[in-house]
């Protein structure tokens, strides 16, 4: 079998809507990142002269507001076609056939009615795949995939959770289900964290090509696959233009806010150096027992602005942005001894360690507001927890921190 290379990418989420950014956020830079990452994918394919590109679903998010999203996608894929690089793509839960998307032809898109096999012109490869017909596919699509084609390198292209709890369990299947098909490589999409589930056969999630928020941190991109005879080599290729990071800073023993901020400065210096010349969006969390706790916890908004000022000294606005600052420090107090004290102080400390109840009236009010909003908030929004009868833990921790800060001052 002659040698060849290909790129496996998924979850482009082109023009994904932005949520939860404050007024200081570089919104245009973040909004444009998914487009730049797609352009980087095409450029990489051209530079490496790959035989073909596989796109394993969620090329965009739902119906487009206008034609510009689809036109940009078509233009970028046309660059591949002009370079003689074949494209095979499927839709996933976010880009299943909808009103506008039905009217624009996407190069290489496989049908949703049933699995199909496409034999490629530029490599001895058969790609088997099926698009989602609806946003929520709960059938195990892999069970109906065709038999492998003898003499060819067989690839299964599938949008699936495949046992991951990271995203909704669409097109559920197991690695064993995939292995039974007898293919050489499974090119999966849907899970945004890069992972190799199996090496015999290869079962791979490349992750998304551009992180969309701070929970999608680290290097994002595609998997470059080299087939050398029967040997298969995988290499992650970074495509992101903006990188998210959750940065824990140890403030243990810091005497005051200035000392804690100096530690933030040092940590940001290192983070910028490790960002591979990409813009870095950072959520800073301060941790540890320290005398600075009272100053840090008293005004979280003020600390956010002070950390942003420190960040401006570390790097320019096109290199570093502070998404948020979380204060998770604790006062340098003997909490166990305080809990053991009789009277009001001991009772207060004991109460602080208990789960925070949700007032029934508040829960009903939040549930009503969510219904009125059309359930537009993200699944991890604090209001969702209150609706379910749980007080968001980071809000509880902030309240505890403020109370302990006041106790530390006494």
Long-range contacts (C-beta under 8 A, 24 or more apart in sequence): 1-124, 1-153, 1-227, 1-229, 1-230, 2-123, 2-124, 3-226, 3-227, 3-228, 3-229, 4-50, 4-51, 4-122, 4-123, 4-124, 4-125, 4-226, 4-227, 5-48, 5-49, 5-50, 5-51, 5-224, 5-225, 5-226, 5-227, 6-50, 6-51, 6-52, 6-53, 6-54, 6-123, 6-125, 6-224, 6-225, 6-227, 7-41, 7-44, 7-45, 7-48, 7-50, 7-52, 7-53, 7-54, 7-222, 7-223, 7-224, 7-225, 7-237, 8-54, 8-56, 8-187, 8-204, 8-206, 8-222, 8-223, 8-225, 9-41, 9-53, 9-54, 9-55, 9-56, 9-206, 9-209, 9-221, 9-222, 9-223, 9-239, 10-55, 10-56, 10-57, 10-58, 10-92, 10-159, 10-187, 10-188, 10-189, 10-190, 10-205, 10-206, 10-207, 10-208, 10-209, 11-56, 11-57, 11-58, 11-92, 11-189, 11-190, 11-192, 11-207, 11-208, 11-209, 12-37, 12-38, 12-41, 12-55, 12-58, 12-59, 12-60, 12-73, 12-208, 12-209, 12-210, 13-58, 13-59, 13-60, 13-61, 13-94, 13-208, 13-210, 13-212, 14-38, 14-59, 14-60, 14-61, 14-69, 14-72, 14-73, 15-60, 15-61, 15-64, 15-68, 15-69, 15-72, 16-60, 16-61, 16-212, 17-61, 19-213, 19-377, 19-378, 20-213, 20-378, 20-381, 21-323, 24-308, 24-321, 25-321, 25-323, 26-279, 26-317, 26-321, 29-242, 29-279, 29-318, 30-242, 30-281, 33-210, 33-240, 33-241, 33-242, 34-209, 34-210, 34-212, 35-72, 36-210, 36-241, 37-209, 37-210, 37-220, 37-221, 37-239, 37-240, 37-241, 38-72, 38-73, 38-76, 38-209, 39-76, 40-209, 40-239, 40-241, 41-76, 41-209, 41-221, 41-222, 41-239, 42-76, 42-77, 42-79, 42-80, 44-222, 44-224, 44-237, 44-239, 45-80, 45-83, 45-85, 46-79, 46-80, 46-83, 46-85, 48-224, 50-85, 50-224, 51-85, 51-86, 51-120, 51-122, 51-123, 51-125, 52-85, 52-86, 52-87, 52-88, 52-120, 52-122, 52-123, 52-125, 52-127, 53-80, 53-85, 53-86, 53-87, 53-88, 54-88, 54-89, 54-127, 54-155, 54-157, 54-187, 55-87, 55-88, 55-89, 55-90, 55-108, 55-189, 56-89, 56-90, 56-92, 56-157, 56-158, 56-159, 56-187, 56-188, 56-189, 56-190, 56-206, 57-89, 57-90, 57-91, 57-92, 57-93, 57-94, 57-95, 57-131, 57-132, 57-159, 57-189, 57-190, 58-91, 58-92, 58-93, 58-94, 58-95, 58-159, 58-189, 58-190, 58-208, 59-89, 59-91, 59-92, 59-95, 59-106, 60-94, 60-95, 60-101, 61-94, 61-95, 62-94, 62-95, 62-98, 62-135, 63-98, 63-99, 63-100, 63-101, 64-100, 64-101, 67-100, 67-104, 70-100, 70-101, 70-104, 70-106, 71-104, 73-106, 74-104, 74-105, 74-106, 74-107, 77-106, 77-107, 77-108, 78-107, 80-107, 81-107, 84-122, 85-122, 86-120, 86-121, 86-122, 88-118, 88-120, 88-127, 88-129, 88-157, 90-129, 90-130, 90-131, 90-132, 90-157, 90-158, 90-159, 90-189, 91-131, 91-132, 91-159, 92-131, 92-132, 92-159, 92-170, 92-189, 92-190, 93-132, 93-135, 93-136, 93-137, 93-159, 93-168, 93-170, 93-190, 94-135, 95-132, 96-131, 96-132, 96-133, 96-134, 96-135, 96-137, 97-131, 97-133, 110-157, 114-144, 115-141, 115-144, 115-145, 115-146, 116-146, 117-146, 117-149, 119-149, 119-152, 123-153, 124-151, 124-152, 124-153, 125-152, 125-153, 125-154, 125-155, 126-152, 126-153, 126-154, 126-155, 127-155, 127-157, 128-154, 128-155, 128-156, 128-157, 128-181, 128-183, 129-156, 129-157, 129-158, 130-158, 131-159, 132-159, 132-170, 132-171, 136-168, 136-170, 137-170, 137-171, 138-169, 138-170, 138-171, 138-172, 139-171, 140-171, 140-172, 140-173, 140-177, 141-171, 141-173, 142-171, 142-173, 142-177, 142-178, 142-181, 143-173, 143-177, 145-181, 147-181, 147-182, 148-181, 148-182, 148-183, 148-184, 153-184, 153-185, 153-227, 154-182, 154-183, 154-184, 154-185, 155-183, 155-184, 155-185, 155-186, 155-187, 156-181, 156-183, 156-185, 156-186, 156-187, 157-187, 158-186, 158-187, 158-188, 158-189, 159-188, 159-189, 159-190, 160-188, 160-189, 160-190, 161-190, 161-191, 162-188, 162-190, 162-191, 162-197, 162-203, 162-205, 163-197, 164-190, 164-191, 164-205, 166-191, 166-192, 166-193, 167-191, 167-192, 175-203, 178-203, 179-203, 184-232, 185-225, 185-232, 192-216, 194-223, 194-236, 196-234, 202-232, 202-234, 204-234, 206-236, 209-239, 209-240, 210-239, 210-240, 210-241, 210-242, 211-240, 211-242, 211-243, 211-244, 213-244, 214-244, 214-245, 214-246, 214-281, 214-283, 214-323, 214-324, 215-244, 215-380, 216-244, 217-243, 217-244, 217-245, 217-246, 218-243, 218-244, 218-245, 219-243, 219-276, 238-276, 240-278, 241-278, 241-279, 242-278, 242-279, 242-280, 242-281, 243-275, 243-276, 243-278, 243-279, 243-280, 243-281, 244-280, 244-281, 244-282, 244-283, 244-323, 245-271, 245-275, 245-280, 245-281, 245-282, 245-283, 246-282, 246-283, 246-285, 247-271, 247-282, 247-283, 247-284, 247-285, 248-285, 248-287, 249-284, 249-285, 249-286, 249-287, 250-287, 250-288, 251-286, 251-287, 251-288, 251-290, 251-292, 251-296, 251-329, 252-287, 252-288, 252-289, 252-290, 253-288, 253-289, 253-290, 253-291, 253-332, 254-288, 254-290, 254-291, 254-292, 255-290, 255-291, 255-292, 256-291, 256-292, 256-295, 257-292, 257-295, 257-296, 257-303, 257-306, 259-292, 260-286, 260-290, 260-292, 260-296, 260-329, 261-306, 261-307, 261-310, 264-307, 264-310, 265-310, 265-313, 265-314, 268-310, 268-311, 268-314, 268-315, 268-320, 269-314, 272-314, 272-315, 272-319, 272-320, 275-319, 279-318, 279-319, 279-320, 279-321, 280-315, 280-319, 280-320, 280-321, 281-321, 281-323, 282-311, 282-320, 282-321, 282-322, 282-323, 283-322, 283-323, 283-324, 283-325, 283-326, 284-322, 284-324, 284-325, 284-326, 285-325, 285-326, 285-327, 285-328, 286-325, 286-326, 286-327, 286-328, 286-329, 287-328, 287-329, 288-329, 288-330, 289-329, 289-330, 289-331, 289-332, 289-333, 290-329, 290-330, 290-331, 290-332, 291-331, 291-332, 291-408, 292-329, 293-329, 293-330, 293-331, 293-332, 293-401, 293-404, 293-405, 293-408, 294-331, 294-405, 294-406, 294-408, 294-409, 296-327, 296-329, 296-405, 297-327, 297-329, 297-398, 297-401, 297-402, 297-404, 297-405, 298-402, 298-405, 300-325, 300-326, 300-327, 300-398, 303-327, 326-394, 327-398, 327-401, 328-397, 328-401, 329-401, 330-401, 330-404, 331-404, 331-405, 331-407, 331-408, 332-408, 333-404, 333-407, 333-408, 338-407, 352-400, 352-403, 352-404, 355-391, 356-391, 356-396, 356-399, 357-391, 358-386, 358-389, 358-390, 358-391, 362-386, 363-387, 363-389
